[in-house]
Amino acid sequence: MQALRGQDITIYGDGSQTRSFQYVDDLLEGMLRMMESPADFTGPVNIGISER
């Protein structure tokens, strides 16, 4: 809303934050594979994006 009003945009933090994007189909595929995994399988499992 600030941008639409022509106001300066508030930035929280130091401005170095990043965002990661993921296709919904890929996320759903990961969730389905987790639901189909053996009962004795334990995680953690990252089905998101890791950029480190």
RANORDA-V468398 format. One record per pair of residues at least 24 apart in sequence whose ideal C-beta (glycine too) atoms are under 8 Angstrom apart, sorted by sequence separation. I is the first residue (numbers start at 1). J is the second residue. D is the distance in whole Angstrom. If there is no record, write none. Layout:
I&J&D / I&J&D
This chain:
22&48&6 / 22&49&5 / 20&48&7 / 21&49&8 / 20&49&4 / 20&51&6 / 18&51&7
